[in-house]
């Protein structure tokens, strides 16, 4: 067992997916570009074939204006008269345009049951696209060849009509245009003229149905108006007769504005108010006159009797005599006859005025008495009439109700008559309720299929499927394909990437000699890099015995061991290749015992018994620095060799005598042989076959090596397709292009063989 181990031990396996960036996405596409492009091409081809197989269809549109604002207002007024809810909306009219009832009339009008586009019984008469026609013809021939030609079915006119109606419904589209009263009627057909004919036929059928409905509605309206007027008139007459019959039964006479008794009571009430006013005025006048008479002054009473000429003249005479008396008294003495005569005349005049005032008082009292007598008389007459009316109060109340009902009936009749006259006289009903404002014209190009949209859709679908394929391939991929992935999974460095050499399988001397001639420069460069990684890595001075192992068979262990041994020998290192794959012995087949160069070589058993016999091995290789130690071809029990203590002695002696010892071993996961060797060597090289070794196998190999504390030096990618490997690898993994490798055909001999 060696006391020297490699600096790299197997680390923990990291199964966590690495972060995906934009560069990784482009790398995925690059890795699967052929399959992705094939998927896109197939989907595009299918899209083109499907487009070519589609029957071209044309779409025509007609514009129909449904009930306008004037018609709507008229209908609202009619509905108000009828007590019905409002006018149907434009959406309702659009539903009518696409209703089965209207379309059924279109089927009848256009005779669509004889059209092969709508009647499935006549579809054979319709011309199909070339691709569909070819498929249909092939199908008929196949059925005829197999004898499965279907028998013609019995005709069912009702079923045919239903199918025609269903297909017509699928070919028609009706939509309102914005917030207007215009409706678009669209029709799709295999023929441009047929599409226009369908759109115009539906529009004309709707307009005709609306006109017929309008005429019918107007006739119903006239009948309803006449019936309503007759009913209202009869109601008015009936209520008037009820009022008159009640008057006669209750002996209630009619006045100009109602009951005669009530009119008389109202007149007496008015007269009583007037009499009470007259009495109040007479009382006020008498009171004023009496106050003036008691005061002895004619001045105050004069305002009440200002209209009496005599009082006015006497008042003027009194003023004049008073002035005269004042003048006489100032010029003559109080006993002067003229003064005494004037004073006497003034006294007499004032007496006459007082007498006249008394007459006025008497007259005011007489007026007051008359007013009171009149008021009392009117009040008594009113009370008498009121008592008479009170006795018939319920009759009057009932009469009032009957008269109000009669008035309401008369008002309703007048109002309805006025509105009915306006409806009939305004002429709005005569306006059309629907009209086709734009007839459909035959389109110049088909609307279906939309080739650009279908091509874009096919391209998008192809890209989506291709992307899905790439993602699924990447997600479900279990094989190791990149150096970064290998480093992430193993925790080891990648020492070299060995390209695949087509047709090179080292199982014979001829194949080995071909390898010696370096058939691939990139392979030789990769071997030199592997050798450099071993000899110039950590603790490289102590690495003399290197074991080449792999998890499974077919991963290139023997080819790598022979190539590495030849590369070391070519550089001038004394190299020993030991074939410890005792089951297959591929290295021994490359250097067979009957080869003239090594016919006298001792076998593995002899070398184990006497390690000094290693010097008897034949020098091989281009530089003569390679020796090969083979097991016996008749070895029965490989474990007897691997567990023998002399194997340790042999390996120790080999380290002493050679610069590099390379050990070829069987697969780790297949046989237990390698587990007996891992601790006897200085370093282990774990080979991973590119695009074949699965992650699970790599994980099991690493777990097994870690269990035996194997001195792992690193990993090697084998049988790599360099063109495809570049899509998985970044530039940090070295120069992998064969064009960048230069290997001379002849090498100088660095060290002369001893």
C-alpha positions in Angstrom: 0.0 0.0 0.0 1.3 3.4 -0.9 1.9 6.1 1.8 1.4 8.9 -0.7 -2.1 10.1 -1.7 -3.3 12.6 -4.3 -4.3 16.0 -3.1 -7.8 15.6 -4.4 -10.3 13.4 -2.5 -13.8 12.8 -3.7 -16.0 15.7 -2.4 -19.7 15.7 -1.8 -21.9 15.3 -4.8 -23.7 18.5 -5.7 -27.0 17.7 -7.4 -28.3 21.3 -7.1 -29.0 22.7 -10.7 -26.8 25.6 -11.6 -28.4 29.0 -12.2 -29.5 29.4 -15.8 -28.5 32.6 -17.6 -29.1 34.0 -21.1 -25.9 32.4 -22.3 -27.0 29.0 -21.0 -30.3 29.4 -22.9 -28.5 30.0 -26.1 -26.2 27.1 -25.4 -29.3 24.8 -24.9 -30.6 26.0 -28.3 -27.2 25.4 -29.9 -27.0 21.9 -28.5 -30.4 20.9 -29.8 -30.6 23.1 -32.9 -31.1 20.3 -35.4 -34.0 18.7 -33.5 -35.5 22.1 -32.7 -35.2 23.2 -36.3 -36.7 19.9 -37.4 -39.7 20.4 -35.1 -40.2 24.0 -36.3 -40.0 22.9 -39.9 -42.4 20.0 -39.4 -45.0 22.3 -37.7 -44.6 24.9 -40.4 -45.1 22.2 -43.1 -48.2 20.9 -41.4 -49.4 24.5 -41.1 -48.9 25.1 -44.8 -50.6 21.8 -45.7 -53.5 22.6 -43.4 -53.8 26.0 -45.0 -53.7 24.6 -48.5 -56.4 22.0 -47.5 -58.7 24.7 -46.1 -61.6 25.7 -48.3 -61.4 29.5 -49.0 -64.3 31.4 -47.6 -65.5 34.9 -48.4 -67.2 37.3 -46.0 -69.7 40.0 -47.1 -71.4 42.6 -44.9 -74.6 44.5 -45.2 -75.7 47.4 -43.0 -79.2 47.6 -41.6 -80.6 50.5 -39.6 -83.2 49.3 -37.0 -85.7 51.4 -35.1 -84.5 55.1 -35.1 -85.0 57.7 -32.3 -88.3 59.0 -33.8 -89.7 55.5 -34.0 -88.4 54.8 -30.5 -90.1 57.9 -29.1 -93.3 57.0 -30.9 -93.2 53.4 -29.6 -92.6 54.7 -26.1 -95.7 56.9 -26.3 -97.8 54.0 -27.6 -96.4 51.8 -24.8 -97.3 54.5 -22.3 -100.9 54.5 -23.6 -101.1 50.8 -23.4 -99.4 50.7 -20.0 -96.6 48.4 -21.3 -92.8 48.5 -20.6 -90.4 50.3 -22.9 -88.9 49.8 -26.4 -86.7 46.8 -27.3 -83.0 47.6 -27.6 -80.7 47.3 -30.6 -79.3 44.1 -29.1 -82.7 42.6 -29.2 -83.0 43.5 -32.9 -79.6 41.9 -33.5 -80.9 38.7 -31.9 -84.0 38.9 -34.1 -81.7 39.1 -37.1 -79.9 35.9 -36.2 -83.0 34.1 -34.8 -83.9 30.7 -36.3 -87.3 32.0 -37.3 -85.9 34.7 -39.5 -83.1 32.5 -40.9 -85.7 29.8 -41.7 -87.5 32.3 -44.0 -84.1 33.1 -45.6 -83.6 29.4 -46.3 -87.0 29.3 -48.0 -86.4 32.6 -49.8 -83.0 31.7 -51.2 -83.7 28.0 -51.6 -80.6 27.0 -49.6 -81.8 23.4 -49.4 -80.6 23.1 -53.0 -77.2 24.6 -52.3 -74.4 22.0 -51.9 -72.6 24.3 -49.4 -75.4 24.0 -46.9 -77.1 20.7 -47.8 -74.7 17.7 -46.9 -76.5 15.5 -49.4 -75.3 17.6 -52.2 -71.7 18.1 -51.0 -70.3 15.8 -53.7 -71.2 18.5 -56.2 -68.9 21.1 -54.6 -65.4 21.5 -55.9 -62.8 20.9 -53.2 -59.2 22.2 -52.9 -56.7 19.9 -54.7 -55.3 18.4 -51.5 -58.7 17.7 -50.0 -59.9 16.4 -53.3 -56.9 14.0 -53.5 -57.6 12.8 -50.0 -61.3 12.3 -50.7 -60.6 10.5 -53.9 -58.1 8.2 -52.2 -60.5 7.5 -49.4 -63.2 6.5 -51.9 -60.9 4.3 -53.8 -59.7 2.6 -50.6 -63.3 2.0 -49.5 -64.2 0.7 -53.0 -61.1 -1.6 -52.9 -62.2 -2.9 -49.5 -65.8 -3.3 -50.5 -67.0 -0.8 -47.9 -68.7 1.6 -50.2 -71.6 3.1 -48.1 -75.1 2.7 -49.4 -77.0 5.9 -50.2 -79.3 6.8 -47.3 -82.9 7.6 -47.7 -83.6 11.3 -48.0 -85.0 13.1 -45.0 -86.2 16.6 -46.0 -86.9 17.7 -42.4 -83.4 16.6 -41.3 -81.8 18.3 -44.3 -83.7 21.5 -43.6 -82.5 21.5 -40.0 -78.9 20.9 -41.1 -79.2 23.7 -43.6 -80.5 26.0 -40.9 -77.7 25.1 -38.5 -75.1 25.7 -41.1 -76.6 29.0 -42.0 -76.6 30.0 -38.4 -72.9 29.2 -38.2 -72.2 31.3 -41.4 -74.0 34.4 -40.1 -72.7 37.0 -37.7 -74.8 39.9 -36.5 -73.3 42.7 -34.4 -74.4 46.3 -33.5 -72.1 49.0 -34.8 -71.0 51.0 -31.7 -73.8 52.9 -29.9 -75.8 53.6 -33.1 -78.9 52.0 -34.5 -76.9 50.4 -37.3 -76.4 46.6 -37.3 -73.8 44.8 -39.3 -75.0 41.6 -41.0 -72.1 39.5 -42.0 -72.2 36.2 -44.0 -69.4 33.8 -44.8 -69.5 31.5 -47.8 -67.3 29.6 -50.2 -68.3 31.9 -53.0 -68.0 35.7 -52.9 -71.3 36.1 -54.7 -73.0 33.7 -52.4 -71.7 35.6 -49.3 -73.2 38.8 -50.6 -76.4 37.1 -51.5 -76.7 35.6 -48.0 -76.0 39.0 -46.3 -78.5 40.8 -48.5 -81.1 38.1 -48.2 -81.0 38.2 -44.4 -81.2 42.0 -44.4 -84.1 42.0 -46.8 -86.0 39.4 -44.9 -85.6 41.4 -41.7 -86.8 44.6 -43.3 -89.8 42.8 -44.9 -90.6 41.2 -41.5 -90.4 44.6 -39.8 -92.7 46.2 -42.4 -95.2 43.4 -42.0 -95.0 43.6 -38.3 -95.4 47.4 -38.5 -98.6 47.1 -40.6 -100.0 44.5 -38.3 -99.1 46.6 -35.3 -100.7 49.7 -36.8 -103.9 47.7 -37.5 -103.9 46.4 -33.9 -103.3 50.0 -32.6 -106.2 51.4 -34.6 -108.5 48.7 -33.3 -107.2 49.2 -29.8 -107.7 53.0 -29.9 -111.2 52.6 -31.2 -112.1 50.1 -28.5 -110.5 52.2 -25.8 -112.4 55.4 -26.9 -115.6 53.5 -27.0 -114.9 52.2 -23.5 -114.1 55.6 -22.1 -117.1 57.2 -23.7 -119.3 54.5 -22.3 -117.7 55.1 -18.9 -118.4 58.8 -19.1 -122.1 58.3 -20.0 -122.6 55.7 -17.3 -121.2 58.0 -14.6 -123.2 61.0 -15.8 -126.4 58.9 -15.7 -125.5 57.7 -12.2 -125.2 61.3 -11.0 -128.5 62.3 -12.5 -130.4 59.3 -11.2 -129.0 60.0 -7.7 -130.2 63.6 -7.9 -133.7 62.6 -8.8 -133.9 59.9 -6.1 -132.7 62.3 -3.4 -134.6 65.3 -4.7 -131.4 67.3 -5.2 -131.9 70.0 -7.8 -129.0 71.0 -10.1 -127.8 74.5 -10.4 -125.4 76.1 -12.8 -122.4 74.7 -11.0 -123.8 71.9 -8.9 -126.7 71.4 -6.5 -129.2 74.2 -6.3 -129.5 74.0 -2.5 -125.8 74.3 -2.1 -125.6 77.2 -4.5 -128.4 78.9 -2.5 -126.6 78.3 0.7 -123.5 79.7 -0.7 -125.4 82.9 -1.9 -127.0 83.3 1.6 -123.5 83.0 3.2 -122.2 85.8 0.9 -125.2 88.0 1.6 -124.8 87.4 5.4 -121.2 88.5 5.2 -122.2 91.7 3.4 -125.0 92.4 5.9 -122.6 92.0 8.8 -120.2 94.4 7.1 -123.0 97.0 6.7 -124.1 96.6 10.3 -120.5 97.2 11.4 -120.2 100.4 9.3 -123.5 101.7 10.7 -122.5 101.1 14.2 -119.2 102.9 13.7 -120.9 105.9 12.1 -123.5 106.1 14.8 -120.8 106.0 17.5 -118.9 108.9 15.9 -121.9 111.0 15.5 -123.0 110.4 19.1 -119.6 111.4 20.5 -119.7 114.6 18.4 -123.2 115.4 19.7 -122.3 114.8 23.3 -119.2 117.1 22.9 -121.5 119.9 21.6 -119.3 120.6 18.7 -120.3 120.4 15.1 -116.8 120.1 13.9 -116.5 116.4 14.7 -120.0 115.6 13.4 -119.3 117.5 10.3 -116.8 114.8 9.1 -119.6 112.3 9.3 -122.1 114.4 7.4 -119.9 116.1 5.0 -122.1 115.2 2.1 -125.1 117.3 3.6 -125.2 120.7 1.8 -127.1 122.4 4.6 -124.6 121.6 7.2 -121.9 122.9 5.0 -123.7 126.2 4.4 -124.5 126.6 8.1 -120.8 125.9 9.0 -119.8 128.6 6.5 -122.2 131.1 8.0 -121.0 130.3 11.5 -117.4 131.0 10.5 -118.4 134.3 8.8 -120.5 135.4 11.8 -117.7 134.5 14.1 -115.3 136.7 12.2 -117.7 139.6 12.1 -118.3 139.4 15.9 -114.6 139.5 16.4 -114.3 142.7 14.3 -117.3 144.4 16.0 -116.0 143.5 19.4 -112.7 145.0 18.7 -114.1 148.4 17.5 -117.2 148.7 19.6 -118.2 147.7 23.1 -119.8 144.5 24.2 -123.1 146.3 24.7 -123.1 147.8 21.3 -126.4 146.9 19.5 -124.5 145.5 16.5 -122.3 143.3 18.8 -125.4 142.1 20.7 -127.2 141.4 17.4 -124.3 139.6 15.9 -123.8 137.5 19.1 -127.6 136.6 19.0 -127.4 135.6 15.3 -124.4 133.4 16.0 -126.2 131.7 18.9 -129.3 131.0 16.7 -127.0 129.7 13.9 -125.3 127.3 16.3 -128.7 126.1 17.5 -129.7 125.3 14.0 -126.5 123.4 13.5 -127.2 121.4 16.6 -130.6 120.6 15.4 -129.2 119.4 12.1 -126.7 117.2 14.0 -129.5 115.6 16.0 -131.2 114.8 12.8 -128.1 113.1 11.6 -127.9 111.0 14.8 -131.4 109.9 14.4 -130.7 109.0 10.8 -127.6 106.9 11.8 -129.7 105.1 14.4 -132.3 104.3 11.8 -129.6 103.0 9.4 -128.2 100.8 12.2 -131.5 99.3 12.9 -132.2 98.5 9.3 -128.8 96.8 8.9 -129.3 94.7 12.0 -132.8 93.7 10.8 -131.4 92.7 7.4 -128.5 90.7 9.0 -130.9 88.9 11.2 -133.2 88.0 8.4 -130.4 86.7 6.2 -129.0 84.7 9.1 -132.4 83.1 9.8 -132.9 82.2 6.1 -129.3 80.7 6.0 -129.8 78.7 9.1 -133.1 77.3 7.9 -131.5 76.3 4.6 -128.5 74.8 6.4 -130.7 72.7 8.6 -132.4 71.4 5.5 -129.1 70.6 3.9 -127.7 68.9 7.0 -130.6 66.6 7.0 -129.3 65.4 3.5 -125.6 65.5 4.2 -124.8 61.9 3.3 -126.8 62.4 0.1 -124.7 65.4 -0.8 -121.4 63.6 0.0 -122.4 60.7 -2.2 -123.5 63.2 -4.9 -120.1 64.9 -4.7 -118.3 61.6 -5.1 -120.4 60.7 -8.1 -119.8 64.0 -9.7 -116.0 63.7 -9.1 -115.9 60.3 -10.7 -117.9 61.6 -13.7 -115.4 64.5 -14.0 -112.4 62.2 -13.9 -113.9 59.9 -16.6 -114.5 63.0 -18.7 -111.0 64.2 -18.2 -109.5 60.8 -19.1 -111.6 60.7 -22.2 -110.5 64.1 -23.3 -106.8 63.4 -22.6 -106.8 60.0 -24.4 -108.7 61.6 -27.4 -106.1 64.4 -27.6 -103.1 61.9 -27.6 -104.8 59.6 -30.0 -105.4 62.5 -32.4 -101.8 63.5 -32.1 -100.6 59.9 -32.9 -102.8 59.6 -35.9 -102.4 63.2 -37.1 -98.6 63.5 -36.6 -97.8 60.9 -39.3 -94.9 59.4 -37.3 -96.4 55.9 -37.6 -96.0 56.0 -41.4 -92.2 56.3 -41.1 -90.3 53.0 -41.7 -89.0 51.1 -38.6 -86.1 49.4 -40.4 -84.2 49.9 -43.6 -81.1 48.5 -45.4 -78.8 51.4 -45.7 -75.9 49.5 -47.4 -76.2 46.3 -49.5 -73.5 43.7 -49.3 -71.1 43.5 -52.3 -69.1 40.5 -53.4 -65.7 40.6 -51.8 -62.6 40.6 -54.0 -60.5 38.3 -51.8 -61.3 35.5 -49.4 -61.3 36.3 -45.7 -60.5 32.7 -44.7 -58.0 31.2 -44.3 -55.8 34.1 -43.1 -52.5 32.7 -44.5 -50.3 35.2 -42.8 -51.9 34.6 -39.4 -51.8 30.8 -39.8 -48.2 31.0 -40.9 -47.4 33.1 -37.8 -49.4 30.8 -35.6 -47.6 27.7 -37.1 -44.3 29.4 -36.5 -45.2 30.3 -33.0 -46.4 26.8 -32.3 -43.3 25.3 -33.8 -41.1 27.6 -31.7 -43.1 26.7 -28.6 -42.8 23.0 -29.2 -39.2 23.3 -30.0 -38.6 25.2 -26.8 -40.6 22.7 -24.9 -38.5 19.9 -26.5 -35.3 21.6 -25.6 -36.4 22.2 -22.0 -37.6 18.6 -21.6 -34.4 17.3 -23.0 -32.3 19.4 -20.7 -34.5 18.6 -17.6 -34.7 14.9 -18.3 -31.1 14.5 -19.4 -29.3 12.3 -16.9 -26.0 11.9 -18.8 -22.9 14.1 -18.0 -22.1 16.3 -20.9 -20.1 19.3 -19.7 -17.0 19.9 -17.7 -18.7 22.4 -15.5 -21.4 19.8 -14.7 -18.7 17.2 -14.1 -16.9 19.5 -11.7 -20.1 20.4 -9.9 -21.2 16.8 -9.5 -17.8 15.3 -8.5 -16.0 18.2 -6.8 -12.9 17.2 -8.8 -11.0 19.0 -11.4 -11.2 18.0 -15.1 -7.7 17.0 -16.2 -8.4 16.4 -19.9 -11.0 15.9 -22.6 -10.1 13.0 -24.8 -11.8 13.3 -28.2 -13.3 10.4 -30.0 -11.3 8.8 -32.7 -13.5 7.0 -35.1 -12.8 3.3 -35.6 -10.1 3.2 -32.9 -10.6 0.3 -30.4 -7.4 -0.9 -28.9 -8.0 -4.6 -28.8 -5.3 -5.8 -31.2 -1.7 -5.0 -32.0 -2.7 -3.4 -35.3 -5.0 -1.0 -33.4 -2.2 -0.3 -30.9 0.2 0.5 -33.6 -2.3 2.8 -35.2 -2.5 4.6 -31.9 1.3 4.9 -31.8 1.1 6.7 -35.2 -1.1 9.4 -33.6 -4.1 9.3 -36.0 -5.7 12.3 -34.4 -3.7 15.4 -33.4 -6.4 16.5 -30.9 -6.3 13.1 -29.2 -2.5 13.4 -28.9 -2.8 17.0 -27.5 -5.4 15.8 -25.0 -3.1 13.0 -23.9 -0.2 15.5 -23.4 -2.5 17.6 -21.3 -3.5 14.6 -19.2 0.1 13.7 -18.6 0.9 17.3 -17.7 -2.0 17.4 -15.2 -0.5 14.2 -13.6 3.1 15.2 -13.6 2.7 18.9 -12.7 -0.1 18.9 -10.3 -0.1 18.9 -6.5 2.5 16.4 -5.0 3.4 15.3 -8.5 6.9 14.2 -7.4 5.3 11.4 -5.3 2.8 10.3 -8.0 4.4 7.3 -9.6 1.7 4.7 -9.6 -1.6 5.9 -11.2 -4.7 3.7 -11.5 -7.1 4.3 -14.4 -10.7 3.4 -13.4 -14.3 4.0 -14.5 -17.8 3.3 -13.2 -18.9 1.1 -16.1 -17.4 -0.7 -19.0 -17.0 0.8 -22.4 -15.7 4.2 -21.0 -12.2 4.0 -22.6 -10.1 2.8 -19.7 -7.7 0.6 -21.7 -7.4 3.2 -24.5 -6.7 5.9 -22.0 -4.1 3.8 -20.1 -2.3 2.8 -23.3 -2.4 6.3 -24.7 -1.1 7.8 -21.5 1.6 5.2 -21.2 2.7 5.9 -24.8 2.7 9.7 -24.2 4.9 9.3 -21.1 7.2 7.0 -23.0 7.4 9.4 -26.0 8.4 12.2 -23.7 11.3 10.0 -22.3 9.8 8.7 -19.1 10.4 5.1 -18.2 6.8 3.8 -18.1 5.3 0.5 -17.0 1.8 -0.5 -18.1 0.2 -3.2 -15.8 -2.9 -4.9 -17.1 -4.9 -5.7 -13.9 -8.2 -6.0 -15.8 -8.0 -9.8 -15.3 -11.4 -10.4 -16.9 -11.2 -8.8 -20.3 -7.4 -8.2 -20.6 -7.8 -5.7 -23.4 -4.4 -4.2 -22.8 -2.9 -7.7 -23.1 -4.6 -8.2 -26.4 -2.9 -5.0 -27.6 0.4 -6.4 -26.5 -0.1 -10.2 -27.0 2.3 -12.8 -25.7 2.9 -14.1 -29.3 4.1 -10.6 -30.4 7.7 -10.9 -31.5 8.6 -7.9 -29.5 7.5 -9.4 -26.2 7.5 -13.1 -26.7 10.0 -13.7 -23.9 8.3 -11.3 -21.4 7.5 -12.7 -18.0 3.8 -12.6 -17.0 2.2 -11.0 -13.9 2.5 -14.2 -11.8 6.2 -14.5 -12.5 6.8 -10.8 -11.7 4.9 -11.1 -8.4 7.1 -14.1 -7.4 10.3 -12.3 -8.5 9.9 -8.5 -9.0 13.5 -8.4 -10.3 12.1 -10.0 -13.5 10.6 -6.6 -14.4 14.0 -5.8 -16.0 13.3 -8.7 -18.4 10.3 -7.0 -19.9 10.7 -5.8 -23.5 11.0 -2.1 -24.1 8.3 -0.9 -26.4 7.0 2.4 -27.8 8.3 4.9 -30.3 11.0 6.0 -27.8 11.6 2.6 -26.4 10.6 3.6 -22.9 7.5 1.5 -22.4 7.2 -1.9 -20.8 3.9 -3.9 -20.5 3.2 -6.4 -17.7 0.4 -8.9 -18.8 -1.4 -11.5 -16.7 -1.5 -15.1 -17.7 -4.1 -16.0 -20.2 -5.1 -19.0 -18.1 -5.6 -17.1 -14.9 -8.7 -18.6 -13.2 -9.2 -16.5 -10.0 -8.5 -12.8 -10.4 -9.0 -12.1 -6.7 -6.1 -14.5 -6.0 -3.8 -12.0 -7.8 -5.3 -8.9 -6.3 -5.3 -10.1 -2.7 -1.9 -11.6 -2.9 0.7 -9.8 -0.6 3.3 -10.1 -3.4 1.3 -7.6 -5.4 2.2 -4.8 -3.0 5.9 -5.9 -3.3 5.6 -5.8 -7.1 4.0 -2.3 -7.1 6.7 -1.0 -4.7 9.4 -2.4 -6.9 7.8 -0.9 -10.0 7.8 2.5 -8.4 11.4 2.2 -7.7 12.4 1.1 -11.2 10.1 3.2 -13.4 9.2 6.9 -13.6 5.5 6.2 -14.1 3.4 3.1 -13.4 -0.1 3.0 -15.1 -2.6 0.3 -13.9 -5.5 -0.7 -16.1 -8.5 -1.9 -14.0 -12.0 -3.4 -14.5 -15.2 -1.2 -13.9 -15.9 -0.1 -10.4 -19.7 -0.8 -10.4 -19.4 -4.1 -12.2 -16.6 -6.0 -10.3 -15.0 -5.6 -6.9 -11.4 -5.8 -8.2 -10.8 -2.1 -8.2 -11.8 -1.7 -4.6 -8.8 -4.0 -3.7 -6.4 -1.7 -5.6 -7.5 1.9 -4.7 -5.3 2.0 -1.6 -2.3 0.4 -3.3 -1.8 3.2 -5.8 -0.7 6.8 -5.5 -3.6 8.3 -7.4 -6.7 7.4 -9.3 -8.0 8.8 -12.5 -11.8 8.5 -12.8 -12.9 8.2 -16.5 -16.3 9.6 -17.5 -17.6 8.9 -21.0 -19.1 12.0 -22.5 -22.8 11.9 -23.3 -23.1 8.3 -22.0 -22.2 8.1 -18.3 -25.2 8.9 -16.2 -25.2 11.0 -13.2 -26.4 8.1 -11.0 -23.5 6.0 -12.2 -21.0 8.8 -11.5 -22.6 9.3 -8.0 -22.3 5.6 -7.2 -18.7 5.5 -8.4 -17.7 8.5 -6.3 -19.5 7.0 -3.3 -17.6 3.8 -3.7 -14.3 5.5 -4.1 -15.0 7.7 -1.0 -15.9 4.6 1.0 -12.4 3.1 0.2 -10.7 6.5 0.7 -9.4 6.4 -2.8 -6.7 9.1 -3.7 -8.6 10.7 -6.5 -6.5 12.9 -8.7 -9.2 14.1 -11.0 -11.6 13.2 -13.8 -11.1 12.7 -17.5 -13.8 13.0 -20.2 -13.4 10.3 -22.8 -14.8 9.7 -26.3 -15.9 13.3 -26.7 -17.4 14.7 -29.9 -15.6 18.0 -30.0 -18.1 19.7 -32.3 -21.0 18.9 -30.0 -19.0 19.3 -26.8 -18.4 23.0 -27.7 -22.1 23.6 -27.3 -22.0 22.3 -23.7 -18.7 23.9 -22.6 -17.4 27.4 -22.0 -14.0 28.6 -23.2 -12.4 28.1 -19.8 -12.0 24.4 -20.5 -9.1 24.8 -22.9 -8.4 24.7 -26.6 -10.5 21.9 -27.9 -10.6 22.6 -31.6 -8.4 20.3 -33.7 -7.3 23.2 -35.9 -5.5 24.8 -32.9 -3.4 21.7 -32.1 0.0 21.2 -33.6 1.8 17.9 -33.2 4.9 17.3 -35.2 5.2 14.0 -37.0 8.7 13.3 -35.6 9.9 14.1 -32.1 13.4 14.5 -30.8 14.5 11.9 -28.4 14.8 13.8 -25.2 16.4 11.0 -23.2 18.3 8.2 -24.7 17.1 4.7 -23.6 19.2 3.1 -21.0 
